[in-house]
Amino acid sequence: MDIDGGAQTDQTNETVSEGNASNPSNESNPSTVGEPQIGFADMDLSRDMRRSLERAGYEEPSPVQMGVIPPALDGQDVMGQAQTGTGKTAAFAIPILEQLASPQEIAGVQALILVPTRELAGQVREEFEKLAYYMDIKTTAVYGGHPIKKQIEVLQNGVQVVVGTPGRVIDHINRGTLNLHEAWCVVLDEADRMLDIGFRPDIEKILRAVTRKDRQTLLLSATVPPSIQRLATQYMYKPIMLDFSTTNVSADTIDQFYFTVDRKRKFSLLKRLIQREQPHQAIVFCRTKRGTDRIAQQLAETFENVGCIHGDMNQSARDRVMKQFRNETLKVLVATDVVGRGIDVTSISHIINFDTPEDCDDYVHRIGRTGRMGREGVAYTFVSDDEGELLTKIEVRINRLLEQDAIEGFELKVETPVEYKKERVAAVAAMRGRGPAKHRRRL
């Protein structure tokens, strides 16, 4: 297998979608990976792994785990397309941990997991440590914002698994402090996000640095655009494609509402909404770092246990806030999109979009922080009078109509032009494949 960047001329993708197999090559015997439904007890897992799963409270595998773990345990390259909050981290962590050689056999790094953000790097490391509780395995995370000297010391002492952001991994490779010549597995987690923010050159350089001929590559992504497909064609060997996406981009377990509100009254509405809902834990998303600080400070004057997080905060402060949020010490977290992707805090009950996201995918990833692993959640979006088109684009993207909510005294009475009403009705009606008369709400 060529792992130096050359395309594999004999590669064949096997695709499995929602338990059904299809074969793009029109071969007579399509793969049936992912069938039938299996549990952890049916998988070829070690006693230590079973004990770790029991300790972590993992009773039955999610669909993503059922699909990814068996072929990954067999050493096959796998592409998995699934929404966030579906158990993707355990889906690749379990087979990696089960296949690690002893430090006596392979002294260096054996597995590398690339992720787009610092927060996700810490989360993935914690998941590995949780699943390796009864194993003598060392895992570390490397990313910017933390002193590199300390990371170098940990790497020199020997680790089997490294989780990192592409930029910091490249830094260690260039310094000679991270040697990947013995690594047999590379995971690209949230691959589409890494490409979106410009990491493709770093990713390709890292993949070329993993020189073992038997390298296994696992790719997990919420979407599989052409850029991801090209990456897979060039660097993966006969990858199996597992599609766990559904018709609905957003989870069915999330109730989604919107408020129309004057910009000047958004904060007052936010306070009333929190008082009405009494969320177990909530994230309030803002568009700017300055707005995040301001909203958090103002909320703290009324509510207890309020925190904020954004990209201008130093890493130690961000780590402290996320630890408090995971421990449920913080009840309301005001944030920019820095935490809008990949952070898995299952106790979040409410998402509030204080600012309507300008990018539809940002909306999907924001509300994906709740309703995780089949749990129920609710999302609210504040829409000002000039943001109607953003709302329509979001509805088209998620193939779903948001329901209008209202709190007495905060109604926004703006007469919408008839032409725009018709245009919006037609857009959403076309999306749903049905006439405007059947809509659940009046536009």
C-alpha positions in Angstrom: 0.0 0.0 0.0 1.4 3.4 -1.0 1.1 5.9 1.9 3.2 8.6 0.4 0.4 10.5 -1.2 -0.1 8.5 -4.4 -3.6 7.4 -5.2 -4.4 3.7 -4.9 -5.4 2.5 -8.3 -7.0 -0.7 -6.9 -9.0 1.0 -4.2 -12.7 0.1 -3.9 -15.1 1.8 -1.5 -17.7 -0.3 0.2 -20.6 1.7 1.4 -23.1 0.9 4.1 -26.0 3.3 4.7 -28.4 2.7 7.7 -27.6 -1.0 7.8 -28.0 -1.6 4.0 -25.0 -2.2 1.8 -24.4 -0.8 -1.6 -21.4 -1.2 -3.9 -20.3 1.7 -6.1 -18.4 -0.7 -8.3 -21.5 -2.7 -9.2 -19.9 -5.9 -8.0 -22.2 -8.9 -7.5 -21.4 -9.4 -3.8 -21.8 -6.1 -1.9 -20.5 -5.8 1.6 -22.8 -6.2 4.5 -20.7 -4.5 7.2 -23.0 -3.3 10.0 -25.5 -6.2 9.8 -27.0 -7.6 11.9 -27.5 -5.5 15.1 -24.9 -6.5 17.6 -24.0 -5.6 21.2 -20.7 -5.3 23.0 -21.1 -8.8 24.2 -21.0 -10.0 20.6 -17.8 -8.2 19.8 -14.3 -9.7 20.1 -13.3 -7.5 23.1 -10.9 -8.2 25.8 -11.9 -8.7 29.5 -10.2 -5.5 30.4 -12.2 -3.6 27.8 -15.5 -5.1 28.9 -14.7 -4.1 32.5 -13.9 -0.6 31.3 -17.2 -0.4 29.4 -19.1 -1.6 32.4 -17.4 1.0 34.6 -18.1 3.8 32.1 -21.8 2.8 32.0 -21.7 1.7 28.3 -24.5 -0.9 28.1 -25.2 -1.2 24.4 -23.3 0.2 21.4 -24.7 3.1 19.4 -25.4 2.5 15.7 -22.0 4.2 14.9 -20.2 2.0 17.3 -21.9 -1.1 16.0 -20.9 -0.2 12.4 -17.3 1.0 13.0 -15.9 -1.2 15.7 -16.0 -4.7 13.9 -14.3 -3.6 10.6 -11.8 -1.4 12.6 -11.0 -4.4 14.8 -10.2 -6.3 11.6 -7.7 -3.6 10.6 -9.8 -2.2 7.7 -9.8 1.5 6.8 -13.2 3.0 7.6 -14.9 6.3 6.7 -17.8 7.0 9.0 -20.4 9.8 8.3 -22.5 10.7 11.3 -23.8 13.6 13.3 -22.1 14.7 16.5 -23.3 13.1 19.7 -23.5 9.6 18.2 -20.6 8.0 20.1 -18.0 8.4 17.4 -15.1 8.8 19.8 -15.6 5.4 21.5 -16.2 3.9 18.0 -12.6 4.4 17.1 -11.0 4.4 20.6 -12.2 0.9 21.4 -10.6 -0.9 18.4 -7.4 1.1 18.8 -7.0 0.2 22.4 -7.8 -3.4 21.7 -5.0 -3.6 19.0 -2.2 -1.7 20.8 1.0 -3.7 21.1 2.9 -3.7 24.4 5.6 -1.0 24.9 8.1 -3.8 24.8 7.1 -4.7 21.3 6.5 -1.2 20.0 8.2 1.5 22.2 7.0 4.5 20.2 3.7 6.2 19.4 1.3 3.6 17.9 -1.9 5.7 17.2 -2.4 9.3 16.3 -5.8 11.1 16.5 -6.1 14.4 14.7 -8.9 16.8 15.9 -9.8 20.4 14.9 -9.9 22.1 18.3 -8.1 22.1 21.7 -11.3 21.3 23.6 -12.0 18.3 21.4 -8.4 17.1 21.9 -8.9 17.1 25.7 -12.2 15.4 25.4 -10.9 12.6 23.2 -7.9 12.0 25.5 -10.3 11.7 28.5 -12.4 9.1 26.5 -9.3 7.0 25.8 -8.3 7.2 29.5 -11.8 6.1 30.6 -11.9 3.2 28.2 -8.3 2.1 29.1 -9.0 2.2 32.8 -7.9 -1.4 33.4 -5.0 -1.2 30.8 -1.4 -0.1 31.1 -1.7 2.5 28.4 -0.5 6.1 28.3 -2.3 8.7 26.3 -1.5 12.4 25.9 -2.9 15.4 24.1 -0.8 18.0 22.3 -2.3 21.4 21.2 -1.5 25.0 21.2 -2.0 27.2 24.3 -0.2 24.8 26.6 3.6 25.0 27.2 5.3 22.8 24.6 8.2 22.0 26.9 5.8 20.0 29.2 4.4 18.2 26.2 7.9 17.2 25.0 8.7 15.8 28.4 5.5 13.6 28.3 6.3 12.4 24.8 9.9 11.6 25.8 8.7 9.5 28.7 6.8 7.3 26.2 3.1 7.2 25.2 1.1 4.8 23.0 -1.6 7.2 21.9 -1.3 10.9 20.9 -4.3 13.2 20.4 -3.6 16.5 18.8 -4.5 19.4 16.6 -2.7 19.4 13.3 -0.7 22.6 13.9 0.8 21.4 17.2 1.5 17.9 15.8 3.4 19.4 12.9 5.3 21.5 15.4 6.4 18.4 17.3 7.3 16.6 14.1 9.5 19.5 12.9 11.2 19.6 16.3 11.8 15.9 16.2 9.9 15.4 19.5 7.2 13.2 17.8 8.3 10.2 15.8 5.5 8.5 13.9 7.5 5.8 12.1 6.1 3.1 14.3 2.5 4.4 14.3 0.1 2.0 12.7 -3.2 3.9 13.1 -4.2 7.5 12.2 -7.7 8.9 13.0 -9.1 12.0 11.3 -11.9 13.1 13.7 -14.2 15.8 12.5 -12.4 15.7 9.2 -14.7 18.1 7.4 -14.1 20.8 10.1 -10.3 20.4 9.9 -10.5 20.9 6.1 -12.8 23.9 6.6 -10.3 25.7 8.7 -7.4 25.1 6.4 -5.6 22.1 7.9 -5.4 20.0 4.7 -1.7 20.8 4.0 -0.8 19.9 7.6 -2.9 16.7 7.5 -1.3 15.5 4.3 2.2 16.2 5.8 1.3 14.2 8.9 -0.1 11.3 6.9 3.2 11.2 4.9 5.1 11.1 8.1 3.4 7.8 9.1 5.5 5.5 7.0 4.3 2.0 8.0 3.0 0.1 5.0 0.2 -1.5 7.1 -1.2 1.8 8.3 -4.8 1.8 9.2 -6.7 5.1 8.6 -10.1 5.9 10.2 -12.0 9.0 9.1 -15.0 10.3 11.0 -17.0 13.3 9.6 -20.4 14.9 9.8 -20.3 15.5 6.1 -18.5 13.9 3.2 -17.9 16.7 0.6 -15.7 16.2 -2.5 -12.6 17.4 -0.5 -13.1 14.6 2.0 -13.6 12.0 -0.8 -10.3 13.2 -2.5 -8.4 12.9 0.8 -9.8 9.3 1.3 -8.9 8.3 -2.3 -5.3 9.5 -1.9 -4.5 8.3 1.6 -6.9 5.4 2.5 -6.7 1.8 1.3 -10.0 0.3 0.2 -12.0 2.2 2.8 -15.4 1.0 3.9 -17.9 3.8 3.9 -20.4 3.7 6.8 -23.2 6.3 6.4 -25.1 6.9 9.6 -26.6 10.2 8.5 -30.4 10.5 8.4 -32.8 12.5 6.3 -32.9 15.1 9.0 -29.7 16.9 9.5 -30.6 17.8 13.1 -31.5 15.2 15.7 -35.2 14.2 16.1 -34.8 14.4 19.8 -34.3 18.2 19.8 -37.3 20.5 19.9 -36.5 23.6 17.9 -38.1 27.0 18.3 -37.5 30.6 17.4 -38.5 34.0 18.8 -38.9 37.2 16.8 -37.5 40.0 18.9 -36.1 43.5 18.7 -32.3 43.6 18.9 -32.5 46.0 21.9 -34.7 43.6 23.8 -32.8 40.4 23.2 -31.0 40.3 26.6 -34.3 40.9 28.5 -35.9 38.1 26.5 -32.9 35.9 27.3 -33.4 36.4 31.1 -37.1 35.7 30.9 -36.5 32.6 28.8 -34.0 31.2 31.3 -36.4 32.0 34.2 -39.2 30.2 32.4 -37.3 27.1 31.3 -35.1 26.6 34.3 -32.5 24.6 32.2 -30.5 21.8 33.8 -27.5 23.2 31.8 -27.6 25.6 28.9 -25.2 27.1 26.3 -26.0 30.6 25.0 -24.3 31.1 21.7 -23.1 34.6 20.7 -21.5 35.8 17.4 -18.6 37.8 18.9 -16.1 37.5 21.7 -16.9 40.9 23.1 -20.6 40.0 23.1 -19.9 36.8 24.9 -18.1 38.6 27.7 -20.8 41.2 28.0 -23.7 38.7 28.0 -22.0 36.5 30.6 -21.3 39.4 32.9 -24.9 40.7 32.7 -26.3 37.2 33.3 -24.1 36.7 36.3 -25.9 39.7 37.9 -29.1 37.7 37.9 -28.2 34.1 37.9 -25.7 31.9 39.7 -23.1 29.6 38.1 -22.7 31.5 34.8 -19.4 31.2 32.8 -18.1 32.1 29.3 -15.6 30.7 26.8 -14.2 32.1 23.6 -11.0 32.1 21.5 -9.3 35.1 23.2 -9.2 33.3 26.6 -5.9 31.6 27.5 -6.0 27.8 27.5 -5.8 27.3 31.2 -8.9 29.5 31.6 -10.7 27.6 28.8 -9.8 24.3 30.4 -11.1 25.5 33.8 -14.4 26.6 32.4 -14.9 23.4 30.5 -14.1 21.3 33.5 -16.6 23.3 35.6 -19.2 22.8 32.9 -18.6 19.1 32.6 -18.9 18.8 36.3 -22.2 20.7 36.2 -20.8 23.4 38.5 -21.7 25.9 35.8 -25.3 25.9 34.7 -25.2 28.5 31.9 -22.2 28.8 29.5 -22.1 31.8 27.2 -19.9 30.9 24.2 -18.8 31.6 20.7 -18.6 28.8 18.1 -15.3 27.6 19.7 -17.4 25.0 21.5 -19.9 24.6 18.7 -18.4 21.4 17.4 -17.3 18.2 19.0 -17.7 18.9 22.7 -19.6 16.1 24.3 -21.4 17.2 27.5 -24.4 15.0 27.7 -26.2 16.9 30.5 -26.9 20.0 28.3 -30.7 20.4 28.2 -31.0 23.8 26.3 -29.3 25.6 23.5 -30.1 29.3 23.0 -28.9 31.1 19.9 -28.7 34.7 21.2 -27.4 35.6 17.8 -28.8 33.8 14.8 -25.9 31.9 13.1 -25.0 33.2 9.7 -23.9 29.8 8.5 -26.4 27.0 8.5 -23.9 24.4 9.4 -23.0 26.4 12.5 -26.7 26.2 13.5 -26.6 22.4 13.1 -23.4 22.1 15.2 -24.6 24.5 17.9 -27.9 22.7 18.6 -26.0 19.4 18.3 -24.6 20.1 21.8 -28.0 18.9 23.2 -30.1 15.9 22.4 -26.9 13.7 22.4 -26.9 9.9 22.4 -30.7 9.8 22.1 -31.4 12.2 25.0 -34.0 15.0 24.6 -33.1 18.6 24.3 -34.5 22.0 23.2 -33.1 24.8 21.1 -34.2 28.4 20.8 -33.1 31.0 18.3 -33.6 34.7 18.6 -34.4 36.2 15.2 -34.4 40.0 14.7 -36.4 41.8 12.1 -33.6 41.7 9.4 -32.7 38.0 9.9 -35.8 36.3 8.4 -33.7 35.1 5.4 -31.2 33.5 7.8 -34.1 31.6 9.5 -35.4 30.3 6.1 -31.9 29.1 5.1 -31.6 27.2 8.3 -35.0 25.6 7.8 -34.0 24.6 4.3 -30.7 23.2 5.5 -32.2 21.0 8.2 -35.3 20.1 6.2 -37.5 21.1 9.1 -39.7 24.0 10.2 -38.8 25.7 13.4 -41.9 26.5 15.6 -42.5 30.1 16.7 -42.5 30.7 20.5 -43.5 33.8 22.3 -43.3 35.3 25.7 -45.8 38.0 26.6 -44.4 41.5 26.2 -41.7 40.5 23.7 -43.6 40.1 20.5 -42.1 41.8 17.5 -44.8 43.2 15.3 -43.2 43.9 11.9 -45.2 43.8 8.7 -43.4 41.5 6.3 -43.7 42.3 2.6 -46.1 40.0 0.8 -43.5 39.2 -1.8 -41.1 37.9 0.8 -43.8 35.9 2.5 -44.5 34.1 -0.7 -40.8 33.6 -1.4 -40.2 32.1 2.0 -43.3 29.8 1.9 -42.2 28.6 -1.6 -38.7 27.9 -0.5 -39.7 25.8 2.6 -42.5 24.1 0.8 -40.2 23.0 -2.0 -37.8 21.7 0.6 -40.5 19.6 2.2 -42.0 18.5 -1.1 -45.5 19.6 -0.1 -47.8 22.6 -0.6 -47.7 25.7 1.6 -51.2 24.9 2.8 -49.9 22.0 4.8 -47.4 24.0 6.9 -47.7 23.8 10.6 -47.3 27.5 11.1 -48.4 30.7 9.2 -45.6 32.7 7.5 
